[in-house]
Amino acid sequence: MSVTTVTHLNFQGDARAALTFYRSVFGGDVAMVTYKDAANVQEPSEADQVMWGQVAAPNGFRVMAYDVPSRMPWNQGENAFFVSLRGEAAEEVTGYWEGLSDGATVLQPLGPAQWAPLYGMLRDRFGVTWVVDVVSEYDAS
């Protein structure tokens, strides 16, 4: 038996654009179900918003997202979570960094860190903070 965790992002009207963007960066397939598709429209202006969505890529990348209905409380917060993207190859990680950087605010440029050959942090154009690094053995000595 095994279990997998997947980051689930909550938006208010931007889930479709975010999922489409992440697919453009990581590849794979995007799937979305709108409130209209699920026959769960409670606010007509939100009928085409995402009730359930995900990107699943062959490289193992997975993310889910939905649009929180306006009738429910939602606050993006400042730093309630980070999405950590870790890879084994600098070239692959750098490519994802370059994709995510489109319209982003770079908080820590991608470069060497004490714990990793490459590490960087950015807030993408949807307000999601990503920590990106190349996996390496940590030597505390």
N, CA and C of each residue as an Amber inpcrd file, in Angstrom:
protein
   423
   0.8440000  -1.1780000   0.0000000   0.0000000   0.0000000   0.0000000
   0.8890000   1.2420000   0.0000000   0.4470000   2.2940000  -0.6930000
   1.2180000   3.5330000  -0.7140000   0.2640000   4.7150000  -0.6680000
   0.8150000   5.8640000  -0.3900000   0.0330000   7.0990000  -0.3360000
   0.8320000   8.1860000  -1.0480000   0.1300000   9.1170000  -1.6590000
   0.7560000  10.2270000  -2.3550000   0.1310000  11.5220000  -1.8650000
   0.9350000  12.5270000  -1.6610000   0.3960000  13.8370000  -1.3360000
   0.5080000  14.7210000  -2.5770000  -0.4990000  15.5450000  -2.7780000
  -0.5330000  16.4500000  -3.9120000  -0.9030000  17.8370000  -3.3930000
  -0.1640000  18.8330000  -3.8010000  -0.4910000  20.2030000  -3.4190000
  -1.8260000  20.5860000  -4.0500000  -2.7270000  21.1160000  -3.2310000
  -4.0500000  21.5620000  -3.6910000  -4.1210000  23.0600000  -3.4520000
  -4.1950000  23.8280000  -4.5330000  -4.1950000  25.2820000  -4.4550000
  -5.6180000  25.8090000  -4.5430000  -5.9310000  26.7880000  -3.7340000
  -7.2540000  27.3960000  -3.7200000  -7.1690000  28.8150000  -4.2700000
  -8.0400000  29.1090000  -5.2050000  -8.0840000  30.4230000  -5.8380000
  -9.5050000  30.9660000  -5.7500000  -9.6800000  32.1590000  -6.2240000
 -11.0170000  32.7120000  -6.3650000 -11.0990000  33.3450000  -7.7440000
 -11.3350000  32.4680000  -8.7390000 -11.4850000  32.9210000 -10.1160000
 -10.2720000  32.6990000 -10.9970000  -9.1340000  32.2790000 -10.4340000
  -7.9050000  32.1060000 -11.2160000  -7.4750000  30.6600000 -11.4060000
  -8.2470000  29.6940000 -10.9530000  -7.8130000  28.2860000 -11.0110000
  -7.5570000  27.8270000 -12.4430000  -8.4290000  28.1520000 -13.3680000
  -8.2500000  27.7290000 -14.7670000  -6.9420000  28.2880000 -15.3360000
  -6.7070000  29.5680000 -15.1410000  -5.4890000  30.1950000 -15.6600000
  -4.2480000  29.5990000 -14.9910000  -4.3120000  29.3530000 -13.6930000
  -3.1690000  28.7850000 -12.9800000  -2.8620000  27.3740000 -13.4700000
  -3.8860000  26.5290000 -13.5830000  -3.6660000  25.1590000 -14.0530000
  -3.1060000  25.1450000 -15.4770000  -3.6270000  26.0090000 -16.3240000
  -3.1390000  26.0950000 -17.7010000  -1.6780000  26.5330000 -17.7270000
  -1.3440000  27.4920000 -16.8810000   0.0380000  27.9720000 -16.7810000
   0.9630000  26.8570000 -16.2970000   0.5850000  26.1450000 -15.2370000
   1.4480000  25.0860000 -14.7010000   1.6310000  23.9700000 -15.7250000
   0.6040000  23.6930000 -16.5130000   0.7470000  22.7010000 -17.5820000
   1.7670000  23.1850000 -18.6100000   1.7730000  24.4910000 -18.9000000
   2.7340000  25.0230000 -19.8760000   4.1690000  24.9180000 -19.3640000
   4.3420000  24.9530000 -18.0560000   5.6800000  24.8590000 -17.4700000
   6.1360000  23.4000000 -17.3590000   5.2590000  22.5220000 -16.8540000
   5.6480000  21.1540000 -16.5090000   5.1930000  20.1010000 -17.5110000
   4.3180000  20.4580000 -18.4450000   3.7920000  19.4800000 -19.3900000
   2.6810000  18.6610000 -18.7580000   2.3200000  17.5820000 -19.4220000
   1.2940000  16.6870000 -18.8960000  -0.0890000  17.0610000 -19.3640000
  -1.0560000  16.5840000 -18.6080000  -2.4580000  16.7880000 -18.9440000
  -3.1440000  17.6240000 -17.8780000  -4.0350000  18.4800000 -18.3320000
  -4.8470000  19.2580000 -17.4110000  -6.2830000  18.7400000 -17.5100000
  -6.9220000  18.6080000 -16.3690000  -8.3290000  18.2020000 -16.3130000
  -9.0590000  19.1870000 -15.4140000 -10.2510000  19.5910000 -15.8400000
 -11.0380000  20.5490000 -15.0500000 -12.5100000  20.1980000 -15.1230000
 -13.1740000  20.3650000 -14.0040000 -14.6250000  20.2390000 -13.9230000
 -15.1340000  21.5660000 -13.3750000 -16.0380000  22.2080000 -14.1030000
 -16.6010000  23.4740000 -13.6360000 -17.8010000  23.2010000 -12.7330000
 -18.2420000  24.2490000 -12.0600000 -19.4470000  24.1140000 -11.2480000
 -20.6460000  23.7580000 -12.1350000 -20.6550000  24.3000000 -13.3540000
 -21.7240000  23.9780000 -14.3060000 -21.6560000  22.5000000 -14.7040000
 -20.4530000  22.0060000 -15.0050000 -20.2850000  20.5950000 -15.3680000
 -20.8250000  19.6680000 -14.2810000 -20.6350000  20.0530000 -13.0320000
 -21.0340000  19.2250000 -11.8950000 -22.4680000  19.5040000 -11.4360000
 -23.1720000  20.3440000 -12.1800000 -24.5440000  20.7310000 -11.8150000
 -24.5930000  21.2430000 -10.3720000 -23.6270000  22.1090000 -10.0490000
 -23.5260000  22.6440000  -8.7000000 -23.3760000  24.1700000  -8.7330000
 -24.1130000  24.8090000  -9.6260000 -24.0380000  26.2620000  -9.7470000
 -24.9290000  26.8960000  -8.6870000 -24.2970000  27.6720000  -7.8060000
 -25.0570000  28.3950000  -6.7990000 -25.0120000  29.8950000  -7.0310000
 -24.0290000  30.3250000  -7.8000000 -23.8970000  31.7260000  -8.1940000
 -23.6600000  31.7240000  -9.6990000 -24.6280000  32.1910000 -10.4950000
 -24.5050000  32.1060000 -11.9550000 -23.1910000  32.6550000 -12.5230000
 -22.6380000  33.7010000 -11.9340000 -21.3950000  34.2770000 -12.4490000
 -20.1900000  33.3520000 -12.2260000 -20.3530000  32.3250000 -11.4100000
 -19.2590000  31.3990000 -11.1110000 -19.4350000  30.0410000 -11.8020000
 -20.4140000  29.9190000 -12.6880000 -20.7340000  28.6350000 -13.3240000
 -19.5380000  28.0270000 -14.0510000 -18.7080000  28.8560000 -14.6880000
 -17.5780000  28.3400000 -15.4600000 -16.2740000  28.2890000 -14.6790000
 -16.3440000  28.5920000 -13.3870000 -15.1490000  28.4770000 -12.5570000
 -14.8810000  27.0020000 -12.2310000 -13.6690000  26.7210000 -11.7870000
 -13.2160000  25.3500000 -11.5690000 -13.6470000  24.8350000 -10.2010000
 -14.4210000  23.7420000 -10.2310000 -14.8120000  23.0680000  -8.9890000
 -13.7610000  22.0250000  -8.6050000 -13.1390000  21.4380000  -9.6080000
 -12.0600000  20.4670000  -9.4030000 -11.1450000  20.5340000 -10.6110000
  -9.8530000  20.5820000 -10.3700000  -8.9090000  20.5880000 -11.4710000
  -7.5660000  20.0410000 -11.0620000  -6.8230000  19.5410000 -12.0430000
  -5.4780000  19.0440000 -11.7590000  -4.6140000  19.0670000 -13.0110000
  -3.3180000  19.1100000 -12.7770000  -2.3140000  18.8750000 -13.8100000
  -1.5420000  17.6460000 -13.3600000  -1.3830000  16.6850000 -14.2650000
  -0.6060000  15.4740000 -14.0010000   0.3620000  15.2780000 -15.1610000
   1.6470000  15.2960000 -14.8520000   2.6720000  15.1810000 -15.8850000
   3.4400000  13.8670000 -15.7450000   3.9450000  13.3420000 -16.8490000
   4.7110000  12.0900000 -16.8120000   5.9610000  12.1610000 -15.9320000
   6.4940000  13.3710000 -15.7270000   7.6950000  13.5290000 -14.9030000
   7.4020000  13.4400000 -13.4110000   6.1360000  13.2320000 -13.0400000
   5.7570000  13.1030000 -11.6310000   5.1190000  14.3510000 -11.0450000
   5.1410000  15.4660000 -11.7670000   4.5360000  16.6940000 -11.2550000
   3.0290000  16.5260000 -11.1570000   2.4780000  16.9210000 -10.0160000
   1.0340000  16.9140000  -9.7850000   0.6680000  18.1570000  -8.9840000
  -0.4200000  18.7900000  -9.3760000  -0.9850000  19.8850000  -8.5940000
  -2.4820000  19.8810000  -8.8450000  -3.2330000  20.2140000  -7.8140000
  -4.6840000  20.3310000  -7.9310000  -5.0710000  21.7650000  -7.5900000
  -6.2400000  22.1860000  -8.0670000  -6.6980000  23.5400000  -7.7770000
  -8.2050000  23.6320000  -7.9530000  -8.7770000  24.6200000  -7.2750000
 -10.1900000  24.9350000  -7.4920000 -10.4410000  26.3850000  -7.1370000
 -11.5990000  26.8880000  -7.5730000 -12.0240000  28.2470000  -7.2440000
 -12.9690000  28.1760000  -6.0550000 -12.5680000  28.7810000  -4.9560000
 -13.4080000  28.8470000  -3.7720000 -14.6200000  29.7140000  -4.1120000
 -15.8250000  29.2160000  -3.9100000 -17.0090000  30.0230000  -4.2190000
 -17.0380000  31.3100000  -3.3880000 -17.5940000  32.3640000  -3.9500000
 -17.6240000  33.6570000  -3.2680000 -18.4170000  33.6170000  -1.9690000
 -19.3040000  32.6560000  -1.8230000 -20.0990000  32.5570000  -0.5860000
 -19.2760000  32.0140000   0.5920000 -18.0800000  31.4810000   0.2870000
 -17.2250000  30.9080000   1.3140000 -16.0570000  31.8380000   1.6020000
 -15.5670000  31.8330000   2.8510000 -14.4130000  32.6780000   3.1580000
 -13.1670000  32.1750000   2.4280000 -12.3550000  33.1130000   1.9690000
 -11.0980000  32.7800000   1.3190000 -10.1290000  33.9150000   1.5440000
  -8.9280000  33.5610000   1.9460000  -7.8690000  34.5380000   2.1230000
  -6.5730000  33.8630000   1.6960000  -5.9490000  34.4000000   0.6920000
  -4.7240000  33.8040000   0.1740000  -3.6110000  33.8070000   1.2070000
  -3.6320000  34.7680000   2.1150000  -2.5900000  34.8390000   3.1340000
  -1.2670000  35.3110000   2.5580000  -0.3040000  35.4920000   3.4210000
   1.0090000  35.9520000   2.9940000   1.9640000  34.8050000   2.7340000
   2.0310000  33.8560000   3.6690000   2.9600000  32.7390000   3.4910000
   2.4540000  31.4950000   4.2210000   1.1900000  31.1880000   4.0210000
   0.5820000  30.0290000   4.6720000   1.1760000  28.7180000   4.1610000
   1.7290000  28.7190000   2.9550000   2.3460000  27.5180000   2.4000000
   3.3130000  27.9050000   1.2940000   4.2470000  27.0260000   1.0270000
   5.1180000  27.1040000  -0.1380000   4.9360000  25.8010000  -0.8990000
   5.0840000  25.8430000  -2.1990000   5.1640000  24.6230000  -2.9860000
   6.6510000  24.3640000  -3.2020000   7.1090000  23.1970000  -2.7730000
   8.5100000  22.8280000  -2.9140000   8.6670000  21.9440000  -4.1430000
   9.4780000  22.4000000  -5.0800000   9.7580000  21.6530000  -6.3050000
  11.2100000  21.2230000  -6.2580000  11.4370000  19.9070000  -6.1650000
  12.7930000  19.3700000  -6.0490000  13.0720000  18.4480000  -7.2110000
  14.2250000  18.6170000  -7.8090000  14.6290000  17.7640000  -8.9090000
  16.0520000  17.2820000  -8.7360000  16.4280000  16.3070000  -9.5380000
  17.7720000  15.7350000  -9.4260000  18.7640000  16.3810000 -10.3820000
  18.2880000  16.9850000 -11.4560000  19.1790000  17.5510000 -12.4700000
  19.0320000  19.0700000 -12.5420000  20.1720000  19.7510000 -12.5000000
  20.1710000  21.2170000 -12.5470000  19.4980000  21.7340000 -13.8100000
  19.7330000  21.0830000 -14.9240000  19.1580000  21.5300000 -16.1930000
  17.6230000  21.4820000 -16.1500000  17.0750000  20.3910000 -15.6300000
  15.6210000  20.2520000 -15.5460000  15.0260000  21.3000000 -14.6030000
  15.6270000  21.4350000 -13.4200000  15.1330000  22.3950000 -12.4290000
  15.2300000  23.8170000 -12.9690000  16.3060000  24.1350000 -13.6520000
  16.4720000  25.4770000 -14.2280000  15.3850000  25.7600000 -15.2660000
  15.0320000  24.7630000 -16.0590000  13.9630000  24.9430000 -17.0420000
  12.6280000  25.2510000 -16.3800000  12.3110000  24.5420000 -15.3060000
  11.0670000  24.8210000 -14.5770000  11.1190000  26.2160000 -13.9490000
  12.2630000  26.5700000 -13.3880000  12.4340000  27.8990000 -12.7870000
  12.1630000  28.9830000 -13.8330000  12.7280000  28.8120000 -15.0110000
  12.5350000  29.8080000 -16.0670000  11.0680000  29.9110000 -16.4550000
  10.3660000  28.7760000 -16.5160000   8.9380000  28.8030000 -16.8230000
   8.1340000  29.4960000 -15.7480000   8.3850000  29.1370000 -14.4960000
   7.6470000  29.7340000 -13.3780000   7.9550000  31.2180000 -13.2180000
   9.1180000  31.6460000 -13.6660000   9.5430000  33.0440000 -13.5100000
   8.7340000  34.0160000 -14.3570000   8.0220000  33.5310000 -15.3460000
   7.2320000  34.3950000 -16.2180000   6.1650000  35.1240000 -15.4070000
   6.3460000  36.4060000 -15.2160000   5.4020000  37.2180000 -14.4550000
   5.5590000  37.0980000 -12.9480000   6.6380000  36.4710000 -12.4880000
   6.8440000  36.2170000 -11.0610000   7.6640000  37.3130000 -10.3910000
   7.6350000  37.3030000  -9.0660000   8.5280000  38.1120000  -8.2500000
   9.5670000  37.1660000  -7.6750000  10.8200000  37.3590000  -8.0230000
  11.8850000  36.4900000  -7.5180000  12.2370000  36.9540000  -6.1100000
  12.0910000  36.0440000  -5.1510000  12.3960000  36.3400000  -3.7570000
  13.8300000  35.9570000  -3.4050000  14.3250000  34.9080000  -4.0410000
  15.7150000  34.4580000  -3.8890000  16.1480000  33.9170000  -5.2450000
  17.0870000  34.5810000  -5.9090000  17.5060000  34.1140000  -7.2280000
  18.0040000  32.6680000  -7.1780000  17.8020000  31.9450000  -8.2590000
  18.2700000  30.5690000  -8.3540000  19.7930000  30.5640000  -8.3860000
  20.3870000  29.8670000  -7.4180000  21.8390000  29.7940000  -7.3360000
  22.2560000  28.8100000  -6.2630000  23.5520000  28.6490000  -6.0670000
  24.0480000  27.7150000  -5.0620000  23.6230000  28.1300000  -3.6460000
  23.3520000  27.1230000  -2.8300000  23.0210000  27.3410000  -1.4240000
  23.8240000  26.3550000  -0.5890000  23.9110000  26.5880000   0.6900000
  24.6840000  25.7190000   1.5710000  24.1840000  24.2740000   1.5140000
  22.8770000  24.1010000   1.3080000  22.2780000  22.7640000   1.3560000
  21.9650000  22.1720000  -0.0180000  22.1860000  22.9290000  -1.0740000
  21.8220000  22.4280000  -2.4040000  22.6630000  23.1100000  -3.4790000
  22.9650000  22.3870000  -4.5640000  23.7120000  22.9950000  -5.6680000
  22.9600000  24.1650000  -6.3030000  21.6210000  24.0990000  -6.3040000
  20.7800000  25.1900000  -6.7970000  19.5830000  25.3220000  -5.8830000
  19.2490000  26.5630000  -5.5530000  18.0720000  26.8550000  -4.7360000
  17.5630000  28.2360000  -5.1260000  16.2530000  28.3910000  -5.1880000
  15.6660000  29.7000000  -5.4290000  14.2380000  29.7320000  -4.9160000
  13.7130000  30.9330000  -4.7530000  12.3420000  31.1170000  -4.2860000
  11.7130000  32.2430000  -5.0880000  10.4810000  32.0040000  -5.5380000
   9.7420000  33.0490000  -6.2490000   8.2570000  32.9640000  -5.9250000
   7.5820000  34.0830000  -6.1210000   6.1200000  34.1350000  -6.0040000
   5.6010000  34.2960000  -7.4230000   4.8870000  33.2730000  -7.9090000
   4.4480000  33.3130000  -9.3020000   3.3200000  34.3270000  -9.5020000
   2.9100000  34.4910000 -10.7220000   1.9260000  35.5240000 -11.0590000
   0.5560000  35.2560000 -10.4570000   0.3590000  34.0800000  -9.8590000
  -0.8990000  33.7640000  -9.1810000  -0.7740000  33.8950000  -7.6710000
   0.3790000  34.3660000  -7.1790000   0.5750000  34.5660000  -5.7510000
   1.0620000  33.3340000  -5.0090000   1.4130000  32.2730000  -5.7250000
   1.8960000  31.0370000  -5.1020000   3.4160000  31.1240000  -4.9710000
   3.9320000  30.8710000  -3.7660000   5.3680000  30.8980000  -3.5280000
   5.9450000  29.5050000  -3.7550000   6.9470000  29.4420000  -4.6050000
   7.6350000  28.1930000  -4.9640000   9.0530000  28.2400000  -4.4170000
   9.4860000  27.1680000  -3.7460000  10.8860000  26.9720000  -3.4040000
  11.3730000  25.8590000  -4.3280000  12.4140000  26.1460000  -5.0760000
  12.8990000  25.2620000  -6.1260000  14.3430000  24.9010000  -5.8090000
  14.6560000  23.6030000  -5.8240000  16.0490000  23.2310000  -5.5880000
  16.4120000  21.9140000  -6.2550000  17.7230000  21.6850000  -6.3140000
  18.2570000  20.4210000  -6.7960000  18.5500000  19.5910000  -5.5610000
  18.0410000  18.3810000  -5.5250000  18.2030000  17.4820000  -4.3940000
  19.6720000  17.0910000  -4.2620000  20.1650000  17.1320000  -3.0360000
  21.5360000  16.6640000  -2.7790000  21.5830000  16.1200000  -1.3640000
  22.6090000  15.3470000  -1.0990000  22.8160000  14.8530000   0.2570000
  23.2130000  16.0250000   1.1330000  22.5860000  16.1570000   2.2880000
  22.9260000  17.2370000   3.2090000  23.9920000  16.7700000   4.1630000
  25.0560000  17.5250000   4.2590000  26.1550000  17.2060000   5.1730000
  26.2190000  18.3150000   6.2220000  25.7840000  18.0200000   7.4310000
  25.7080000  19.0180000   8.4980000  27.0610000  19.3810000   9.0690000
  28.1230000  18.6770000   8.6740000  29.4410000  18.9700000   9.2570000
  30.0640000  20.2320000   8.7070000
